[in-house]
Amino acid sequence: MNISLPDSLRSYVDKQVAERGYGTSSEYVRDLIRKDQDRMRMRALLLEGAGSATGGPAGKAYFQGLRGRISRNTAK
């Protein structure tokens, strides 16, 4: 895949590659695409959560259960 960029964007990409330690402009673009994919997944999750039914109050028991789930997942 080839991408044409105007000189101003090409200069920007070259500067980002040099300053951020990317080996090539392709690595920089791949990283941008991955970050965009992550952003879109997060957006979908937020919209799904916003559309779901509300839960009960998040009290002490809720957070203890959450800590237990995290501990079990970390131990694996």
PECOR-V683091 format. One record per residue. N is the residue number from 1. RES is the residue in one small letter. SS is DSSP state (a for helix, b for strand, c for the rest). PSI is psi in whole degrees, -180 to 180 (* if undefined). D_LAST is the distance of its C-alpha to the last C-alpha in Angstrom with 1 decimal. Layout:
N_RES_SS_PSI_D_LAST + N_RES_SS_PSI_D_LAST
This chain:
1_m_c_133_40.3 + 2_n_c_140_42.7 + 3_i_c_129_42.9 + 4_s_c_132_46.1 + 5_l_c_144_46.0 + 6_p_c_160_49.0 + 7_d_a_-38_49.7 + 8_s_a_-42_48.3 + 9_l_a_-37_44.9 + 10_r_a_-43_44.9 + 11_s_a_-41_45.7 + 12_y_a_-47_42.9 + 13_v_a_-45_40.3 + 14_d_a_-40_41.7 + 15_k_a_-42_41.5 + 16_q_a_-41_37.8 + 17_v_a_-46_37.0 + 18_a_a_-44_38.8 + 19_e_a_-29_37.6 + 20_r_a_0_33.9 + 21_g_c_18_33.5 + 22_y_c_147_33.1 + 23_g_c_-35_34.6 + 24_t_c_166_36.5 + 25_s_a_-29_37.4 + 26_s_a_-40_35.4 + 27_e_a_-41_32.2 + 28_y_a_-46_33.2 + 29_v_a_-41_34.0 + 30_r_a_-40_30.7 + 31_d_a_-41_28.9 + 32_l_a_-42_31.1 + 33_i_a_-43_30.4 + 34_r_a_-43_26.6 + 35_k_a_-37_27.1 + 36_d_a_-40_29.5 + 37_q_a_-45_27.1 + 38_d_a_-44_24.4 + 39_r_a_-41_27.3 + 40_m_a_-37_28.3 + 41_r_a_-43_24.9 + 42_m_a_-42_24.7 + 43_r_a_-45_28.3 + 44_a_a_-42_27.6 + 45_l_a_-41_24.7 + 46_l_a_-42_27.1 + 47_l_a_-38_29.9 + 48_e_a_-45_27.9 + 49_g_a_-39_26.9 + 50_a_a_-29_30.6 + 51_g_a_-5_31.8 + 52_s_c_166_29.6 + 53_a_c_149_30.8 + 54_t_c_149_30.4 + 55_g_c_-173_28.1 + 56_g_c_178_28.9 + 57_p_c_147_29.1 + 58_a_c_88_26.0 + 59_g_c_-164_26.6 + 60_k_a_-43_24.9 + 61_a_a_-38_23.1 + 62_y_a_-49_21.7 + 63_f_a_-32_20.3 + 64_q_a_-43_18.8 + 65_g_a_-40_17.1 + 66_l_a_-44_15.8 + 67_r_a_-39_14.5 + 68_g_a_-43_12.7 + 69_r_a_-40_11.1 + 70_i_a_-43_10.1 + 71_s_a_-43_8.8 + 72_r_a_-40_6.6 + 73_n_a_-35_5.4 + 74_t_a_-34_5.5 + 75_a_a_-24_3.8 + 76_k_c_*_0.0
